């Protein structure tokens, strides 16, 4: 079972703070199911893997996780700062390998 196969639909919908029309659309995408070889498999939990809506549903499901982890493990803030610095570096491998930057 993949990680997004077990996402609770109601818990995910409860995380959304939006107008009813969009909430119904999200619920419809969650419950649409999967069509495989002409057979429809309804979904009771999880998000449709590979669907165009999957990235949005995954972001909703994971929203708040980073804050919860930082609150639970406050000593890791230094690690987060280092990770942010690496993300900002346009070529972090150059620094490690000692090769010159292109230019």
mmCIF file of the C-alpha atoms, coordinates in Angstrom:
data_MODEL
# 
_entry.id   MODEL 
# 
loop_
_atom_site.group_PDB 
_atom_site.id 
_atom_site.type_symbol 
_atom_site.label_atom_id 
_atom_site.label_alt_id 
_atom_site.label_comp_id 
_atom_site.label_asym_id 
_atom_site.label_entity_id 
_atom_site.label_seq_id 
_atom_site.pdbx_PDB_ins_code 
_atom_site.Cartn_x 
_atom_site.Cartn_y 
_atom_site.Cartn_z 
_atom_site.occupancy 
_atom_site.B_iso_or_equiv 
_atom_site.pdbx_formal_charge 
_atom_site.auth_seq_id 
_atom_site.auth_comp_id 
_atom_site.auth_asym_id 
_atom_site.auth_atom_id 
_atom_site.pdbx_PDB_model_num 
ATOM 1   C CA . UNK A 1 1   ? 0.000   0.000  0.000   1.00 0.00 ? 1   UNK A CA 1 
ATOM 2   C CA . UNK A 1 2   ? 1.402   3.392  -1.022  1.00 0.00 ? 2   UNK A CA 1 
ATOM 3   C CA . UNK A 1 3   ? 1.344   6.354  1.340   1.00 0.00 ? 3   UNK A CA 1 
ATOM 4   C CA . UNK A 1 4   ? -1.455  8.189  -0.440  1.00 0.00 ? 4   UNK A CA 1 
ATOM 5   C CA . UNK A 1 5   ? -3.645  5.079  -0.736  1.00 0.00 ? 5   UNK A CA 1 
ATOM 6   C CA . UNK A 1 6   ? -4.744  5.444  2.873   1.00 0.00 ? 6   UNK A CA 1 
ATOM 7   C CA . UNK A 1 7   ? -5.563  9.156  3.125   1.00 0.00 ? 7   UNK A CA 1 
ATOM 8   C CA . UNK A 1 8   ? -8.901  9.591  4.839   1.00 0.00 ? 8   UNK A CA 1 
ATOM 9   C CA . UNK A 1 9   ? -11.221 11.561 2.549   1.00 0.00 ? 9   UNK A CA 1 
ATOM 10  C CA . UNK A 1 10  ? -13.128 13.246 5.370   1.00 0.00 ? 10  UNK A CA 1 
ATOM 11  C CA . UNK A 1 11  ? -9.932  14.268 7.182   1.00 0.00 ? 11  UNK A CA 1 
ATOM 12  C CA . UNK A 1 12  ? -8.583  15.764 3.954   1.00 0.00 ? 12  UNK A CA 1 
ATOM 13  C CA . UNK A 1 13  ? -11.823 17.652 3.285   1.00 0.00 ? 13  UNK A CA 1 
ATOM 14  C CA . UNK A 1 14  ? -11.843 18.913 6.883   1.00 0.00 ? 14  UNK A CA 1 
ATOM 15  C CA . UNK A 1 15  ? -8.463  20.565 6.204   1.00 0.00 ? 15  UNK A CA 1 
ATOM 16  C CA . UNK A 1 16  ? -9.925  22.679 3.407   1.00 0.00 ? 16  UNK A CA 1 
ATOM 17  C CA . UNK A 1 17  ? -11.263 26.089 4.305   1.00 0.00 ? 17  UNK A CA 1 
ATOM 18  C CA . UNK A 1 18  ? -12.975 26.976 1.071   1.00 0.00 ? 18  UNK A CA 1 
ATOM 19  C CA . UNK A 1 19  ? -16.356 27.716 -0.434  1.00 0.00 ? 19  UNK A CA 1 
ATOM 20  C CA . UNK A 1 20  ? -18.872 24.854 -0.826  1.00 0.00 ? 20  UNK A CA 1 
ATOM 21  C CA . UNK A 1 21  ? -18.595 24.567 -4.623  1.00 0.00 ? 21  UNK A CA 1 
ATOM 22  C CA . UNK A 1 22  ? -14.853 23.869 -4.500  1.00 0.00 ? 22  UNK A CA 1 
ATOM 23  C CA . UNK A 1 23  ? -15.301 21.546 -1.527  1.00 0.00 ? 23  UNK A CA 1 
ATOM 24  C CA . UNK A 1 24  ? -17.861 19.498 -3.523  1.00 0.00 ? 24  UNK A CA 1 
ATOM 25  C CA . UNK A 1 25  ? -15.463 19.380 -6.488  1.00 0.00 ? 25  UNK A CA 1 
ATOM 26  C CA . UNK A 1 26  ? -12.653 18.107 -4.247  1.00 0.00 ? 26  UNK A CA 1 
ATOM 27  C CA . UNK A 1 27  ? -14.986 15.491 -2.774  1.00 0.00 ? 27  UNK A CA 1 
ATOM 28  C CA . UNK A 1 28  ? -15.991 14.421 -6.289  1.00 0.00 ? 28  UNK A CA 1 
ATOM 29  C CA . UNK A 1 29  ? -12.347 14.001 -7.328  1.00 0.00 ? 29  UNK A CA 1 
ATOM 30  C CA . UNK A 1 30  ? -11.637 11.970 -4.210  1.00 0.00 ? 30  UNK A CA 1 
ATOM 31  C CA . UNK A 1 31  ? -14.609 9.665  -4.714  1.00 0.00 ? 31  UNK A CA 1 
ATOM 32  C CA . UNK A 1 32  ? -14.381 9.371  -8.514  1.00 0.00 ? 32  UNK A CA 1 
ATOM 33  C CA . UNK A 1 33  ? -12.474 6.109  -8.367  1.00 0.00 ? 33  UNK A CA 1 
ATOM 34  C CA . UNK A 1 34  ? -10.217 4.518  -10.947 1.00 0.00 ? 34  UNK A CA 1 
ATOM 35  C CA . UNK A 1 35  ? -11.183 3.103  -14.329 1.00 0.00 ? 35  UNK A CA 1 
ATOM 36  C CA . UNK A 1 36  ? -9.007  0.110  -15.225 1.00 0.00 ? 36  UNK A CA 1 
ATOM 37  C CA . UNK A 1 37  ? -9.631  -2.139 -18.222 1.00 0.00 ? 37  UNK A CA 1 
ATOM 38  C CA . UNK A 1 38  ? -13.166 -0.801 -18.489 1.00 0.00 ? 38  UNK A CA 1 
ATOM 39  C CA . UNK A 1 39  ? -13.985 -1.560 -14.842 1.00 0.00 ? 39  UNK A CA 1 
ATOM 40  C CA . UNK A 1 40  ? -14.665 1.185  -12.288 1.00 0.00 ? 40  UNK A CA 1 
ATOM 41  C CA . UNK A 1 41  ? -13.061 0.807  -8.866  1.00 0.00 ? 41  UNK A CA 1 
ATOM 42  C CA . UNK A 1 42  ? -14.597 3.298  -6.403  1.00 0.00 ? 42  UNK A CA 1 
ATOM 43  C CA . UNK A 1 43  ? -12.267 4.834  -3.828  1.00 0.00 ? 43  UNK A CA 1 
ATOM 44  C CA . UNK A 1 44  ? -13.159 4.825  -0.140  1.00 0.00 ? 44  UNK A CA 1 
ATOM 45  C CA . UNK A 1 45  ? -9.792  6.245  0.901   1.00 0.00 ? 45  UNK A CA 1 
ATOM 46  C CA . UNK A 1 46  ? -6.673  7.572  -0.766  1.00 0.00 ? 46  UNK A CA 1 
ATOM 47  C CA . UNK A 1 47  ? -6.086  9.946  -3.649  1.00 0.00 ? 47  UNK A CA 1 
ATOM 48  C CA . UNK A 1 48  ? -6.162  9.050  -7.350  1.00 0.00 ? 48  UNK A CA 1 
ATOM 49  C CA . UNK A 1 49  ? -2.529  8.298  -8.219  1.00 0.00 ? 49  UNK A CA 1 
ATOM 50  C CA . UNK A 1 50  ? -1.411  9.881  -11.474 1.00 0.00 ? 50  UNK A CA 1 
ATOM 51  C CA . UNK A 1 51  ? -4.508  12.041 -11.827 1.00 0.00 ? 51  UNK A CA 1 
ATOM 52  C CA . UNK A 1 52  ? -4.204  15.711 -12.701 1.00 0.00 ? 52  UNK A CA 1 
ATOM 53  C CA . UNK A 1 53  ? -5.613  16.607 -9.283  1.00 0.00 ? 53  UNK A CA 1 
ATOM 54  C CA . UNK A 1 54  ? -3.212  14.356 -7.322  1.00 0.00 ? 54  UNK A CA 1 
ATOM 55  C CA . UNK A 1 55  ? -0.559  17.032 -6.612  1.00 0.00 ? 55  UNK A CA 1 
ATOM 56  C CA . UNK A 1 56  ? -3.171  19.393 -5.160  1.00 0.00 ? 56  UNK A CA 1 
ATOM 57  C CA . UNK A 1 57  ? -4.721  16.659 -3.018  1.00 0.00 ? 57  UNK A CA 1 
ATOM 58  C CA . UNK A 1 58  ? -1.271  15.607 -1.788  1.00 0.00 ? 58  UNK A CA 1 
ATOM 59  C CA . UNK A 1 59  ? -0.432  19.214 -0.852  1.00 0.00 ? 59  UNK A CA 1 
ATOM 60  C CA . UNK A 1 60  ? -3.697  19.533 1.081   1.00 0.00 ? 60  UNK A CA 1 
ATOM 61  C CA . UNK A 1 61  ? -3.013  16.254 2.893   1.00 0.00 ? 61  UNK A CA 1 
ATOM 62  C CA . UNK A 1 62  ? 0.539   17.284 3.829   1.00 0.00 ? 62  UNK A CA 1 
ATOM 63  C CA . UNK A 1 63  ? -0.294  20.887 4.720   1.00 0.00 ? 63  UNK A CA 1 
ATOM 64  C CA . UNK A 1 64  ? 0.889   21.647 8.233   1.00 0.00 ? 64  UNK A CA 1 
ATOM 65  C CA . UNK A 1 65  ? 3.267   18.689 8.461   1.00 0.00 ? 65  UNK A CA 1 
ATOM 66  C CA . UNK A 1 66  ? 6.416   20.838 8.400   1.00 0.00 ? 66  UNK A CA 1 
ATOM 67  C CA . UNK A 1 67  ? 5.163   23.075 11.213  1.00 0.00 ? 67  UNK A CA 1 
ATOM 68  C CA . UNK A 1 68  ? 4.183   20.022 13.263  1.00 0.00 ? 68  UNK A CA 1 
ATOM 69  C CA . UNK A 1 69  ? 7.631   18.462 12.800  1.00 0.00 ? 69  UNK A CA 1 
ATOM 70  C CA . UNK A 1 70  ? 9.466   21.663 13.719  1.00 0.00 ? 70  UNK A CA 1 
ATOM 71  C CA . UNK A 1 71  ? 7.281   21.998 16.826  1.00 0.00 ? 71  UNK A CA 1 
ATOM 72  C CA . UNK A 1 72  ? 7.889   18.363 17.783  1.00 0.00 ? 72  UNK A CA 1 
ATOM 73  C CA . UNK A 1 73  ? 11.644  18.492 17.106  1.00 0.00 ? 73  UNK A CA 1 
ATOM 74  C CA . UNK A 1 74  ? 12.796  22.090 17.792  1.00 0.00 ? 74  UNK A CA 1 
ATOM 75  C CA . UNK A 1 75  ? 16.514  21.233 17.667  1.00 0.00 ? 75  UNK A CA 1 
ATOM 76  C CA . UNK A 1 76  ? 16.223  20.520 13.944  1.00 0.00 ? 76  UNK A CA 1 
ATOM 77  C CA . UNK A 1 77  ? 15.731  24.211 13.096  1.00 0.00 ? 77  UNK A CA 1 
ATOM 78  C CA . UNK A 1 78  ? 19.476  24.455 12.353  1.00 0.00 ? 78  UNK A CA 1 
ATOM 79  C CA . UNK A 1 79  ? 19.166  21.592 9.879   1.00 0.00 ? 79  UNK A CA 1 
ATOM 80  C CA . UNK A 1 80  ? 16.247  23.389 8.218   1.00 0.00 ? 80  UNK A CA 1 
ATOM 81  C CA . UNK A 1 81  ? 18.338  26.562 7.852   1.00 0.00 ? 81  UNK A CA 1 
ATOM 82  C CA . UNK A 1 82  ? 21.124  24.562 6.206   1.00 0.00 ? 82  UNK A CA 1 
ATOM 83  C CA . UNK A 1 83  ? 18.637  22.902 3.847   1.00 0.00 ? 83  UNK A CA 1 
ATOM 84  C CA . UNK A 1 84  ? 17.213  26.307 2.905   1.00 0.00 ? 84  UNK A CA 1 
ATOM 85  C CA . UNK A 1 85  ? 20.726  27.590 2.211   1.00 0.00 ? 85  UNK A CA 1 
ATOM 86  C CA . UNK A 1 86  ? 21.403  24.607 -0.068  1.00 0.00 ? 86  UNK A CA 1 
ATOM 87  C CA . UNK A 1 87  ? 18.140  25.225 -1.919  1.00 0.00 ? 87  UNK A CA 1 
ATOM 88  C CA . UNK A 1 88  ? 19.150  28.845 -2.480  1.00 0.00 ? 88  UNK A CA 1 
ATOM 89  C CA . UNK A 1 89  ? 22.575  27.841 -3.859  1.00 0.00 ? 89  UNK A CA 1 
ATOM 90  C CA . UNK A 1 90  ? 22.281  27.650 -7.670  1.00 0.00 ? 90  UNK A CA 1 
ATOM 91  C CA . UNK A 1 91  ? 24.941  24.921 -7.844  1.00 0.00 ? 91  UNK A CA 1 
ATOM 92  C CA . UNK A 1 92  ? 25.416  23.185 -4.473  1.00 0.00 ? 92  UNK A CA 1 
ATOM 93  C CA . UNK A 1 93  ? 27.438  20.344 -6.049  1.00 0.00 ? 93  UNK A CA 1 
ATOM 94  C CA . UNK A 1 94  ? 30.112  22.784 -7.236  1.00 0.00 ? 94  UNK A CA 1 
ATOM 95  C CA . UNK A 1 95  ? 30.950  23.643 -3.647  1.00 0.00 ? 95  UNK A CA 1 
ATOM 96  C CA . UNK A 1 96  ? 31.319  19.978 -2.664  1.00 0.00 ? 96  UNK A CA 1 
ATOM 97  C CA . UNK A 1 97  ? 33.260  18.848 -5.728  1.00 0.00 ? 97  UNK A CA 1 
ATOM 98  C CA . UNK A 1 98  ? 35.576  21.849 -5.899  1.00 0.00 ? 98  UNK A CA 1 
ATOM 99  C CA . UNK A 1 99  ? 34.892  22.356 -9.597  1.00 0.00 ? 99  UNK A CA 1 
ATOM 100 C CA . UNK A 1 100 ? 34.616  25.852 -10.949 1.00 0.00 ? 100 UNK A CA 1 
ATOM 101 C CA . UNK A 1 101 ? 31.228  27.365 -11.621 1.00 0.00 ? 101 UNK A CA 1 
ATOM 102 C CA . UNK A 1 102 ? 30.312  27.618 -15.301 1.00 0.00 ? 102 UNK A CA 1 
ATOM 103 C CA . UNK A 1 103 ? 30.449  31.083 -16.676 1.00 0.00 ? 103 UNK A CA 1 
# 
